[in-house]
Amino acid sequence: MGEGEADSPPAAEKKGAEEEEDFGYRLWPDRNKKTQSVLVRSLFTFHNKCQLMLRLTLETNPYAQLLLEALKQSGCTVFNDRHFSCENCDGCVSGGFDAATSQIVLCQNNIRQQSHMNRVVTHELIHAFDHCRAHVDWFKNVKHLACSEIRAANLSGDCTLMNEIARFKFGLKGHHQTCVRDRAIRSILAVRKVSKETAEKAVDEVFDACFNDLEPFGRIPHSKADAKRAYRDFQNRDRYTANL
């Protein structure tokens, strides 16, 4: 994801809460619009390109494939047409997980490259995995949100060396952890009306535990090769368990 952009964390329930706080729905105006016909939507190049890139990600990207398999094993099978939505978004956000509908929003006007799509889908699938496996209070407990944002930044490839170089950010010792912390804080601030100090405090309080929670990868995948190995190990772990 380019500099100045942020994957948006899970959005909250629209009803009952949006008068006090919009939980990021302002970033996805299409969430509140009437569904367009397939014919009308097909006329927009952004939408077609988004759908094609999404399909390629789901079929070929090892990060996404591992997460889809893990979600299925956890009882939360993901369906392309049901759980992904290519929409126009405000600002420079690239995607978000709408916990109210269990749907991943992909910002078709901001995602232009396949590598970008790969990272956004992976980031949001990690939120979906957390939503499936744990009783996450996305809407009222900022520490729950912080934990999932830490995991998403850590495991999605957001903070790989090449991505950080592309953002003109360089560092040696502890740079990966610094990147994860910074991106988690930015994501919280993107959709929560909280102070930077509140976001930082939430991230710092859960950082160690959530940074070291590597499920379902079992490792920090620093490259596509790492993700492929993690996916292979995950499949082998499943076969081993099935034979017990």
C-alpha positions in Angstrom: 0.0 0.0 0.0 1.3 3.4 -1.0 2.4 6.1 1.4 -0.5 8.0 2.9 -2.9 5.1 2.4 -4.3 2.8 5.1 -6.3 -0.3 5.1 -9.4 0.5 7.1 -10.2 -1.7 10.1 -13.5 -3.4 10.6 -16.6 -1.1 10.4 -19.3 -1.3 12.9 -23.0 -1.7 13.0 -24.8 1.1 11.2 -28.0 1.1 13.3 -28.1 2.8 16.7 -24.5 3.9 16.7 -24.0 6.0 13.5 -25.6 9.1 15.1 -22.7 9.2 17.6 -20.0 7.8 15.4 -19.8 6.6 11.8 -17.1 3.9 12.5 -15.6 4.6 9.1 -18.7 4.3 6.9 -18.0 7.8 5.6 -15.1 6.2 3.8 -17.3 3.8 1.9 -20.3 5.9 0.6 -21.4 3.0 -1.6 -22.4 1.0 1.5 -25.5 3.2 1.8 -26.4 3.4 -1.8 -29.0 1.3 -3.6 -27.4 -1.7 -5.4 -26.9 -1.0 -9.1 -27.9 -3.5 -11.8 -25.2 -5.8 -13.2 -25.5 -4.1 -16.5 -24.9 -0.6 -15.1 -22.0 -1.7 -12.9 -20.3 -3.6 -15.8 -20.0 -0.3 -17.6 -17.5 1.0 -15.1 -13.9 0.0 -15.8 -12.8 0.3 -12.2 -15.4 -2.3 -11.2 -14.4 -4.8 -13.9 -10.7 -4.4 -13.1 -11.3 -4.8 -9.4 -13.3 -8.1 -10.0 -10.6 -9.5 -12.2 -7.8 -8.6 -9.8 -9.8 -10.1 -6.9 -10.3 -13.3 -8.7 -6.6 -13.6 -9.5 -5.7 -13.0 -5.9 -8.1 -15.6 -4.6 -6.9 -18.2 -7.2 -3.1 -17.6 -7.0 -1.9 -15.7 -4.0 -0.6 -18.0 -1.2 -1.4 -15.5 1.6 -5.1 -15.4 0.5 -5.3 -19.1 -0.2 -4.0 -20.0 3.3 -6.5 -17.6 4.9 -9.4 -18.9 2.9 -8.6 -22.5 3.9 -8.2 -21.5 7.5 -11.6 -19.7 7.5 -13.2 -22.8 5.9 -11.7 -25.0 8.6 -13.0 -22.6 11.3 -16.6 -22.9 9.9 -16.6 -19.6 8.0 -16.4 -20.5 4.3 -15.9 -17.4 2.2 -17.8 -17.0 -1.1 -16.6 -14.5 -3.7 -19.9 -13.0 -4.6 -21.2 -12.9 -1.0 -18.2 -11.8 1.0 -16.3 -9.3 -1.3 -17.6 -6.1 -2.7 -15.8 -3.7 -5.1 -16.9 -0.2 -4.3 -15.8 3.4 -4.7 -14.3 4.8 -1.5 -13.6 8.3 -0.2 -10.1 9.4 0.7 -7.1 7.2 0.2 -8.3 4.0 2.0 -7.9 0.8 0.1 -10.3 -1.5 1.8 -12.1 -2.5 5.0 -13.9 -5.3 6.8 -17.6 -4.6 7.4 -18.2 -6.7 10.5 -21.9 -5.9 10.4 -22.3 -7.8 7.1 -19.1 -10.0 7.3 -18.1 -8.5 4.0 -14.8 -7.2 2.7 -14.9 -3.9 0.9 -12.3 -3.3 -1.8 -11.9 0.2 -2.9 -11.9 -0.1 -6.7 -11.0 3.5 -7.3 -7.9 3.3 -5.2 -6.6 -0.2 -5.9 -4.8 -0.1 -9.3 -2.1 -2.8 -9.1 -2.3 -6.6 -8.6 0.3 -6.5 -5.8 -1.8 -3.9 -4.0 -4.9 -6.0 -4.4 -3.0 -9.0 -2.9 -2.1 -7.1 0.2 -5.5 -5.5 0.8 -7.3 -8.8 0.4 -4.9 -10.5 2.7 -5.1 -7.7 5.3 -8.9 -7.8 5.3 -9.0 -11.7 5.3 -7.0 -11.6 8.6 -9.7 -9.4 10.1 -12.3 -11.9 8.8 -10.4 -14.8 10.3 -10.2 -13.0 13.7 -13.9 -12.2 13.4 -14.6 -15.9 12.8 -12.4 -17.5 15.5 -12.8 -15.0 18.4 -15.5 -13.0 20.1 -14.1 -9.7 18.9 -15.9 -6.5 20.0 -14.9 -4.4 17.0 -17.2 -1.5 17.9 -16.7 -0.8 21.6 -13.4 -2.3 22.6 -10.5 -0.4 21.0 -8.0 -3.0 22.3 -9.8 -5.7 20.3 -9.5 -3.6 17.2 -5.9 -2.8 17.9 -5.1 -6.5 18.2 -6.5 -7.4 14.9 -4.8 -4.4 13.2 -1.5 -5.5 14.7 -2.0 -9.0 13.3 -3.1 -7.7 9.9 -0.1 -5.4 9.6 2.3 -8.1 10.8 1.1 -11.0 8.7 -0.3 -9.5 5.5 3.0 -8.3 4.0 2.2 -4.6 4.7 5.5 -4.2 6.4 7.9 -6.1 4.1 11.2 -4.5 3.4 10.3 -3.8 -0.2 7.0 -2.1 0.8 8.8 0.0 3.4 11.5 1.1 0.8 8.7 2.1 -1.5 7.3 4.3 1.3 10.9 5.8 1.7 11.0 4.4 5.2 14.2 2.7 6.2 15.4 1.1 9.4 17.4 -1.8 10.8 16.9 -3.2 14.2 13.2 -3.5 15.1 12.0 -1.8 12.0 9.4 -4.5 11.3 7.8 -4.0 14.7 7.9 -0.2 14.3 6.1 -0.5 11.0 3.4 -2.8 12.4 2.8 -0.5 15.4 2.6 2.6 13.2 0.2 1.1 10.7 -2.0 -0.3 13.4 -2.3 3.1 15.0 -3.0 4.7 11.6 -5.7 2.2 10.8 -7.5 2.8 14.2 -7.4 6.6 13.6 -8.8 6.2 10.1 -12.2 5.0 11.4 -12.4 5.8 15.1 -12.9 9.2 16.6 -10.3 8.7 19.3 -7.1 10.7 20.1 -3.8 9.5 18.8 -2.8 8.9 22.5 -5.8 6.6 23.0 -4.9 4.6 19.8 -1.2 4.4 20.8 -2.1 3.2 24.3 -4.4 0.5 23.0 -1.8 -0.8 20.6 1.0 -0.7 23.1 -1.1 -2.6 25.7 -1.8 -5.6 23.4 1.2 -5.4 21.1 3.4 -8.2 22.5 0.6 -10.8 22.7 -1.0 -9.9 19.3 2.3 -9.5 17.5 3.3 -13.0 18.6 -0.1 -14.5 17.6 0.8 -15.9 14.2 -2.3 -17.9 13.4 -3.0 -19.3 10.9 0.4 -18.7 9.3 2.6 -20.1 12.1 5.3 -17.6 11.1 5.7 -14.1 9.8 5.6 -14.4 6.0 8.1 -11.8 4.9 7.7 -12.8 1.2 5.5 -14.8 -1.1 8.0 -17.7 -0.8 7.4 -17.6 3.0 3.7 -17.5 2.4 3.9 -20.6 0.1 5.8 -22.5 2.8 3.3 -21.5 5.4 0.5 -22.6 3.2 2.1 -25.9 2.6 2.8 -26.4 6.3 -0.8 -25.5 7.0 -2.1 -28.1 4.6 0.3 -30.8 6.0 -0.8 -29.9 9.6 -4.4 -30.4 8.5 -3.6 -33.8 6.9 -1.7 -34.9 10.1 -4.6 -33.9 12.3 -7.0 -35.8 10.1 -5.0 -39.0 10.6 -5.0 -38.8 14.4 
